[in-house]
Amino acid sequence: MKETGVKPSIVTYHSLLMGYCQKGCMDEAVKLYSEMPVEGFVPNAVTYTTLMKGYIKRNNFGKAYALLDEMKQNGVSCNEFTYNVLINGICMSDQICEVDEMLKNFISEGFVPTTMTYNSIINGFVKSGMMGSASAMYQQMCEKGIPTNILTYTSFIDGYCRTRCCDLALKMLNNLRCKGLQPDIAAYHALINGFCHEGNMSHAMQFLVILLKDGLTPTAAVYNSFITGYKNLKMMKEASKFYESMIKEGIAADTMTYTTLIDGFSKDGNVSFALELYSEMLAKGNIPDVITFTALTHGLIRSGDIDGAKKLLDEMRRLDVHPNVYIYNMLINGYLRDSKLQEAFQLHAEMLDRGIVPDDITDDILVGQKSLEGDSCADVQGPI
């Protein structure tokens, strides 16, 4: 830019800073920030907040807080956006327990929390499974007269459903409606997902009907909840119906959709169809992950095709997907069960070469104390 004779403005610097921070290139961002005073630009609240967001994205809260101190030392006042960025950042981290103290400190500096602030904190507590803390923050919010909105209630609905308290989620839904608010797709999905996890598919279907009556369109996540729910109940015919309906409605199936179906049909003994789904998945541009390959490995081994399962390791290399200990455990166990000791120990050596740490089950298999029969390896140890 300088070479072309165009003089950058502070807006130019902020745009470049944002780009570097979004990509996680913090060294470049800091270098640019250091150039600003030299070029006659004084960093302001936007400058510091942009850098803070970059560090928070990389989970480097120490440097984000150091910037807050630097900002104050340079006489730059924090604004509502800066405070909310820091609060939201800590709420999305494993330091959520420190948010109460942070909020008190910020309030003492003149910060006035808003609905956005409390929603960030409540959502952070909910995602951490700390429903008691989320409720206490909601109470504080109400006492201070800070208005709630759809995001407030959706967080609680999601939290109660995650903790298998769908009855409390329904009460929160009623509270939402009493406030004159209309449930959105996120609220309905939380309820549907909760009931599907409980295996209560009839209740989940009722909310799908209500969702449609409210003029909302089911998302891939909604369909995935039903597909997973029916898969867990070993009702693959019903799971397939939802998949077919999803495609008919023009909603693209994602990696989770295909992985769930592959896992379900593999466990149902229909490995050939699971492999067809895998081919379809690739053809539609969905990249399989390690869970997809865990399901396929399990299915092929159960069907007696141990060599076919081992070939999946080559496919994983081709797609740059790193195998996990569960996959190697299943393969090693399969070869030992077929009395192919050399292949089993070669796989163990390969596993170590790739930096995959054996677990207790690996050791038990190798010393002959445990044989993984049926679904034991994938269902008990696998992340499916």
C-alpha positions as CSV (number, residue, x, y, z in Angstrom):
1,M,0.0,0.0,0.0
2,K,2.8,2.4,0.9
3,E,4.6,1.5,-2.3
4,T,1.6,2.6,-4.4
5,G,1.5,6.0,-2.6
6,V,-1.8,5.2,-0.9
7,K,-1.7,6.3,2.8
8,P,-3.5,3.8,5.1
9,S,-6.1,5.0,7.6
10,I,-6.9,3.7,11.1
11,V,-9.8,1.9,9.4
12,T,-7.3,0.1,7.2
13,Y,-5.2,-1.0,10.2
14,H,-8.3,-2.2,12.0
15,S,-9.4,-4.2,8.9
16,L,-6.0,-5.9,8.6
17,L,-5.9,-6.5,12.4
18,M,-9.3,-8.2,12.2
19,G,-8.1,-10.4,9.4
20,Y,-4.9,-11.5,11.2
21,C,-6.8,-12.1,14.4
22,Q,-9.6,-14.2,12.8
23,K,-6.9,-16.4,11.2
24,G,-5.1,-16.7,14.5
25,C,-2.0,-14.9,13.1
26,M,-1.3,-13.0,16.3
27,D,2.4,-12.4,15.7
28,E,1.5,-10.5,12.5
29,A,-1.3,-8.7,14.3
30,V,1.0,-7.5,17.1
31,K,3.6,-6.3,14.5
32,L,0.9,-4.3,12.8
33,Y,-0.3,-2.9,16.1
34,S,3.3,-1.8,16.9
35,E,3.5,0.1,13.6
36,M,0.4,2.2,14.3
37,P,2.0,4.8,16.6
38,V,5.0,5.1,14.2
39,E,2.6,5.9,11.4
40,G,0.8,8.5,13.5
41,F,-2.2,6.4,14.6
42,V,-3.2,6.1,18.2
43,P,-4.6,2.7,19.1
44,N,-8.2,3.0,20.5
45,A,-10.8,0.7,22.1
46,V,-11.5,-1.0,18.7
47,T,-7.8,-1.7,18.3
48,Y,-7.4,-3.3,21.7
49,T,-10.7,-5.2,21.6
50,T,-9.8,-6.7,18.2
51,L,-6.5,-8.0,19.6
52,M,-8.2,-9.3,22.7
53,K,-10.7,-11.3,20.5
54,G,-7.7,-12.7,18.7
55,Y,-6.0,-13.9,21.8
56,I,-9.2,-15.2,23.3
57,K,-9.8,-17.2,20.1
58,R,-6.4,-18.9,20.7
59,N,-7.3,-19.4,24.4
60,N,-4.5,-17.0,25.5
61,F,-6.4,-15.1,28.2
62,G,-3.3,-14.0,29.9
63,K,-2.3,-11.8,26.9
64,A,-5.9,-10.6,26.5
65,Y,-6.0,-9.4,30.1
66,A,-2.5,-7.8,29.7
67,L,-3.9,-5.8,26.8
68,L,-6.7,-4.6,29.1
69,D,-4.1,-3.3,31.6
70,E,-2.1,-1.7,28.8
71,M,-5.3,-0.1,27.4
72,K,-6.0,1.5,30.8
73,Q,-2.4,2.6,31.3
74,N,-2.6,4.4,27.9
75,G,-5.7,6.2,28.9
76,V,-8.0,4.4,26.6
77,S,-11.5,3.9,28.1
78,C,-13.1,0.4,27.9
79,N,-16.5,0.4,26.3
80,E,-19.4,-2.0,26.6
81,F,-18.1,-4.0,23.6
82,T,-14.7,-4.6,25.2
83,Y,-16.1,-5.8,28.5
84,N,-18.6,-8.1,26.8
85,V,-15.8,-9.6,24.6
86,L,-13.8,-10.5,27.7
87,I,-16.8,-11.9,29.5
88,N,-18.0,-13.9,26.6
89,G,-14.4,-15.2,26.1
90,I,-14.1,-16.5,29.6
91,C,-17.6,-18.0,29.4
92,M,-16.5,-20.1,26.5
93,S,-13.4,-21.4,28.3
94,D,-12.6,-23.7,31.2
95,Q,-12.2,-20.6,33.4
96,I,-16.0,-20.0,33.6
97,C,-15.8,-20.2,37.4
98,E,-14.0,-16.9,37.4
99,V,-16.7,-14.9,35.6
100,D,-18.5,-13.8,38.8
101,E,-15.3,-12.0,40.0
102,M,-14.7,-10.6,36.6
103,L,-18.2,-9.2,36.4
104,K,-17.9,-7.6,39.8
105,N,-14.6,-5.9,38.9
106,F,-16.0,-4.6,35.6
107,I,-19.1,-3.2,37.4
108,S,-16.8,-1.4,39.9
109,E,-15.2,0.2,36.9
110,G,-18.5,1.6,35.7
111,F,-19.6,-1.2,33.3
112,V,-23.4,-1.7,33.2
113,P,-24.2,-5.3,32.2
114,T,-26.8,-5.8,29.5
115,T,-29.0,-8.6,28.4
116,M,-26.1,-9.7,26.1
117,T,-23.8,-9.9,29.1
118,Y,-26.0,-12.1,31.2
119,N,-26.9,-14.3,28.2
120,S,-23.2,-15.0,27.6
121,I,-22.7,-15.9,31.3
122,I,-25.8,-18.1,31.5
123,N,-24.9,-19.9,28.3
124,G,-21.4,-20.4,29.6
125,F,-22.7,-22.0,32.8
126,V,-25.2,-24.1,30.9
127,K,-22.5,-25.5,28.5
128,S,-20.4,-26.4,31.5
129,G,-23.3,-28.2,33.1
130,M,-23.5,-25.7,35.9
131,M,-27.3,-25.2,35.9
132,G,-27.4,-24.0,39.5
133,S,-24.9,-21.1,38.7
134,A,-26.9,-20.4,35.5
135,S,-30.1,-20.1,37.6
136,A,-28.4,-17.8,40.1
137,M,-27.3,-15.5,37.3
138,Y,-30.8,-15.5,35.9
139,Q,-32.1,-14.5,39.3
140,Q,-29.6,-11.7,39.5
141,M,-30.6,-10.6,36.0
142,C,-34.3,-10.4,37.0
143,E,-33.5,-8.6,40.3
144,K,-31.6,-5.9,38.4
145,G,-34.5,-5.4,36.0
146,I,-32.5,-6.5,33.0
147,P,-34.9,-7.9,30.3
148,T,-34.6,-11.5,29.2
149,N,-35.0,-12.5,25.6
150,I,-35.4,-15.7,23.5
151,L,-31.6,-16.5,23.9
152,T,-31.9,-16.5,27.7
153,Y,-34.7,-19.1,27.7
154,T,-33.2,-21.1,24.9
155,S,-30.0,-21.6,26.9
156,F,-32.0,-22.9,29.8
157,I,-34.1,-25.2,27.6
158,D,-30.9,-26.6,26.1
159,G,-29.2,-27.0,29.5
160,Y,-32.2,-28.8,31.1
161,C,-32.5,-31.1,28.1
162,R,-28.7,-31.9,28.2
163,T,-29.1,-32.9,31.9
164,R,-32.1,-35.1,31.2
165,C,-34.5,-32.7,32.9
166,C,-36.9,-32.2,30.0
167,D,-39.7,-31.5,32.5
168,L,-37.9,-28.4,33.6
169,A,-37.2,-27.5,30.0
170,L,-40.9,-27.6,29.3
171,K,-41.6,-25.3,32.2
172,M,-39.0,-22.9,30.8
173,L,-40.8,-23.1,27.4
174,N,-44.1,-22.1,29.1
175,N,-42.3,-19.2,30.8
176,L,-41.0,-18.1,27.5
177,R,-44.5,-18.1,26.0
178,C,-45.9,-16.3,29.0
179,K,-43.5,-13.5,28.3
180,G,-45.0,-13.2,24.8
181,L,-41.9,-14.6,23.2
182,Q,-42.0,-17.1,20.3
183,P,-39.7,-20.2,20.5
184,D,-37.2,-20.3,17.7
185,I,-35.6,-23.2,15.9
186,A,-32.8,-23.5,18.5
187,A,-35.4,-23.9,21.3
188,Y,-37.3,-26.5,19.5
189,H,-34.2,-28.4,18.5
190,A,-33.0,-28.4,22.1
191,L,-36.3,-30.0,23.2
192,I,-36.4,-32.5,20.3
193,N,-32.8,-33.5,20.9
194,G,-33.5,-33.9,24.6
195,F,-36.5,-36.2,24.1
196,C,-34.6,-38.2,21.3
197,H,-31.7,-38.8,23.8
198,E,-34.3,-40.1,26.3
199,G,-35.7,-42.4,23.6
200,N,-39.0,-40.6,23.9
201,M,-39.6,-40.3,20.2
202,S,-43.4,-39.6,20.4
203,H,-42.7,-36.4,22.5
204,A,-40.0,-35.4,20.0
205,M,-42.4,-35.9,17.1
206,Q,-45.0,-33.7,18.9
207,F,-42.5,-30.8,18.9
208,L,-41.6,-31.4,15.3
209,V,-45.3,-30.9,14.5
210,I,-45.5,-27.7,16.6
211,L,-42.3,-26.5,14.9
212,L,-43.8,-26.9,11.5
213,K,-47.1,-25.3,12.6
214,D,-45.1,-22.2,13.7
215,G,-43.8,-21.9,10.2
216,L,-40.2,-22.9,11.0
217,T,-38.1,-25.2,8.8
218,P,-36.3,-28.1,10.4
219,T,-32.5,-27.9,10.1
220,A,-30.0,-30.7,9.5
221,A,-29.4,-30.7,13.3
222,V,-33.1,-31.5,13.9
223,Y,-33.1,-34.3,11.5
224,N,-29.9,-35.7,13.0
225,S,-31.5,-35.8,16.4
226,F,-34.3,-38.0,15.1
227,I,-31.9,-40.2,13.1
228,T,-29.7,-40.6,16.2
229,G,-32.7,-41.3,18.5
230,Y,-34.0,-44.0,16.2
231,K,-30.6,-45.5,15.7
232,N,-30.1,-45.8,19.5
233,L,-33.4,-47.6,19.6
234,K,-32.2,-49.9,16.8
235,M,-35.0,-48.7,14.6
236,M,-33.1,-48.1,11.4
237,K,-36.1,-48.2,9.2
238,E,-37.5,-45.1,10.9
239,A,-34.0,-43.5,10.9
240,S,-33.9,-44.0,7.1
241,K,-37.3,-42.4,6.7
242,F,-36.0,-39.2,8.3
243,Y,-32.9,-39.3,6.2
244,E,-35.1,-39.7,3.0
245,S,-37.3,-36.9,4.2
246,M,-34.3,-34.7,4.8
247,I,-33.0,-35.2,1.3
248,K,-36.5,-34.7,-0.2
249,E,-36.8,-31.3,1.6
250,G,-33.5,-30.2,0.1
251,I,-31.6,-30.2,3.4
252,A,-28.0,-31.4,2.9
253,A,-26.9,-34.4,5.0
254,D,-23.7,-33.7,6.8
255,T,-20.9,-35.9,8.3
256,M,-22.9,-36.5,11.4
257,T,-25.9,-37.7,9.4
258,Y,-23.9,-40.2,7.4
259,T,-21.8,-41.3,10.4
260,T,-24.9,-42.0,12.5
261,L,-26.5,-44.0,9.7
262,I,-23.3,-45.9,8.9
263,D,-23.0,-46.8,12.6
264,G,-26.6,-47.9,12.9
265,F,-26.6,-50.1,9.7
266,S,-23.2,-51.6,10.7
267,K,-24.5,-52.6,14.1
268,D,-27.7,-53.9,12.4
269,G,-25.5,-56.3,10.3
270,N,-26.1,-54.4,7.0
271,V,-22.4,-53.5,6.4
272,S,-22.9,-53.5,2.6
273,F,-25.4,-50.6,2.9
274,A,-23.2,-48.8,5.4
275,L,-20.4,-48.9,2.7
276,E,-22.8,-47.6,0.1
277,L,-23.6,-44.7,2.5
278,Y,-19.9,-44.1,2.9
279,S,-19.4,-43.9,-0.9
280,E,-22.4,-41.5,-1.2
281,M,-21.0,-39.4,1.6
282,L,-17.7,-38.9,-0.3
283,A,-19.5,-38.3,-3.6
284,K,-21.5,-35.5,-1.9
285,G,-18.3,-33.8,-0.6
286,N,-18.7,-34.8,3.1
287,I,-15.4,-35.6,4.7
288,P,-15.6,-38.6,7.1
289,D,-14.0,-38.2,10.5
290,V,-12.5,-40.7,12.9
291,I,-15.9,-41.6,14.3
292,T,-17.1,-42.5,10.9
293,F,-14.1,-44.9,10.5
294,T,-14.6,-46.3,14.0
295,A,-18.1,-47.3,13.0
296,L,-17.0,-48.8,9.7
297,T,-14.1,-50.7,11.3
298,H,-16.5,-52.1,13.9
299,G,-19.0,-53.2,11.2
300,L,-16.5,-54.8,8.9
301,I,-14.9,-56.7,11.8
302,R,-18.3,-57.9,13.1
303,S,-19.0,-59.2,9.6
304,G,-15.8,-61.1,9.5
305,D,-13.9,-58.9,7.0
306,I,-10.9,-58.1,9.2
307,D,-8.7,-57.4,6.1
308,G,-11.3,-55.0,4.7
309,A,-11.3,-53.2,8.1
310,K,-7.5,-52.9,8.0
311,K,-7.7,-51.3,4.5
312,L,-9.6,-48.5,6.1
313,L,-6.3,-47.4,7.7
314,D,-5.0,-46.6,4.1
315,E,-8.2,-44.7,3.4
316,M,-7.7,-42.7,6.5
317,R,-4.2,-41.8,5.5
318,R,-5.5,-40.7,2.1
319,L,-8.0,-38.4,3.7
320,D,-5.6,-37.3,6.4
321,V,-7.8,-38.6,9.2
322,H,-5.9,-39.9,12.2
323,P,-7.0,-43.2,13.7
324,N,-7.6,-43.6,17.4
325,V,-6.8,-46.2,20.0
326,Y,-10.3,-47.8,19.6
327,I,-9.7,-48.6,15.9
328,Y,-6.4,-50.3,16.6
329,N,-7.9,-52.2,19.6
330,M,-10.6,-53.6,17.3
331,L,-8.1,-54.6,14.6
332,I,-5.6,-56.1,17.0
333,N,-8.3,-58.0,18.7
334,G,-9.7,-59.2,15.4
335,Y,-6.4,-60.6,14.2
336,L,-5.7,-62.3,17.5
337,R,-9.1,-63.9,17.4
338,D,-8.2,-65.2,14.0
339,S,-4.9,-66.5,15.4
340,K,-2.9,-64.1,13.1
341,L,-0.4,-63.0,15.7
342,Q,2.1,-61.5,13.3
343,E,-0.5,-59.1,11.9
344,A,-1.7,-58.2,15.4
345,F,1.7,-57.3,16.7
346,Q,2.6,-55.4,13.5
347,L,-0.5,-53.2,14.1
348,H,0.6,-52.7,17.7
349,A,4.1,-51.5,16.5
350,E,2.5,-49.3,13.9
351,M,0.2,-47.8,16.5
352,L,3.3,-46.9,18.6
353,D,5.1,-45.5,15.6
354,R,2.2,-43.1,14.9
355,G,2.2,-41.8,18.5
356,I,-1.1,-43.4,19.5
357,V,-0.9,-44.4,23.2
358,P,-2.2,-47.9,24.0
359,D,-4.8,-48.0,26.8
360,D,-5.6,-50.7,29.4
361,I,-7.8,-52.6,26.9
362,T,-4.9,-52.8,24.4
363,D,-2.7,-54.4,27.1
364,D,-5.4,-56.8,28.1
365,I,-6.0,-57.9,24.5
366,L,-2.2,-58.5,23.9
367,V,-1.7,-60.5,27.0
368,G,-4.8,-62.6,26.3
369,Q,-6.8,-61.4,29.3
370,K,-9.7,-59.9,27.3
371,S,-11.3,-60.6,23.9
372,L,-13.6,-57.9,22.5
373,E,-16.7,-59.8,21.4
374,G,-19.7,-58.4,19.7
375,D,-20.2,-54.6,20.2
376,S,-18.0,-54.3,23.3
377,C,-15.2,-52.4,21.8
378,A,-17.1,-49.9,19.8
379,D,-20.1,-49.5,22.2
380,V,-18.2,-49.3,25.5
381,Q,-15.0,-47.7,24.4
382,G,-15.8,-46.0,21.1
383,P,-17.1,-42.4,20.9
384,I,-20.1,-43.3,18.7
